[in-house]
Amino acid sequence: MSKPDSARERLDGWLIIDKPLGRSSAQIVGRIKYLIKQAGCKLKVGHGGTLDPLATGVLPIAIGEATKTVAYVMDGRKAYRFTVKWGEARDTDDAEGKVIESSDKRPTKQGIEANLGQFIGKISQMPPKFSAIKVSGQRAYALARANKEVTLQPRLVRIEQLILRNHDLETATFDVICGKGTYIRSLARDLALSLGTVGHVSELRRTMVGPFTENAAISLDKVESLVHSARLAAQILSVEAPLADIPALELNEMDAERLRFGQAIPVSGADVKTVRARSDERLVALAKIESGKLQPLRVFNL
């Protein structure tokens, strides 16, 4: 297999995958890591937010130095399209689980739309028992699968927008924009309960994570073909892609080198929590300005 040409030897950056149904986020990361190695690069690989196997859509994959910016993606806004099936509550709150309660009641379109307002803004939400939250050092889903007691605490999450897209007797499809930590399965469950029935997520697609949308996403099959043709680098977005909202500070090469070695640099101006220190059109570090000094927080080898 041919390797990337000399101009594209570095594959550091973000690869946006359209995750297929039935594959876990960890499986996708493992496959990308293997393909990157086949392309002639041995780099760290991570992801910017887990998707359940039954979900599809935007899964940002961080490669190499981009793994140092994962937190900025995970903290970003997310958008989903999801379908609720009315009349069946399931122990996982999605189609994977077993039915634990049924209801003959089906909400009307008018009833649904009238109830959406109570789920917009900051709301308290109880995570699903089948979730990755740790309880006494163990994942909640592991305890639930072992039929052990799972005690979770409600959390405050933020829903920016919740829109009804389609409705029929048995299902309804919604678009939602939300903040970090929101469980769509919990949202669907609680929405159904507020309408006097029960329900679960039957389909879930993530359409946005931070700055990354489904328009930038490519299939895993395409990644496989691009690796074989040595054109993978053309699909990889900049390490700085999720950092656009952070102010940039240009440095000369001497100061940039000092920052790379962890040394603070005298600067003028007010304190700033985080800046992108750049030199010669390359990201040098994420740094902070404090008491007249630029101090590195994360250094990049680009």
Secondary structure, DSSP 8 states (H G I E B T S, - for coil): -----GGG----EEEEEEE-TT--HHHHHHHHHHHHHHTT----EEESS---TTEEEEEEEEEGGGGGGHHHHHTS-EEEEEEEEETEEETTSBTTS-EEEE------HHHHHHHGGGGSEEEEE---SSSS-EETTEEHHHHHHTT-------EEEEEEEEEEEEE-SSEEEEEEEE-TT--HHHHHHHHHHHTTS-EEEEEEEEEEETTEEGGG-B-HHHHHHHHHTT-GGGG-B-TTGGGTTS-EEE--HHHHHHHHTT--EE--SS-EEEEEEEETTEEEEEEEEETTEEEEEEE---
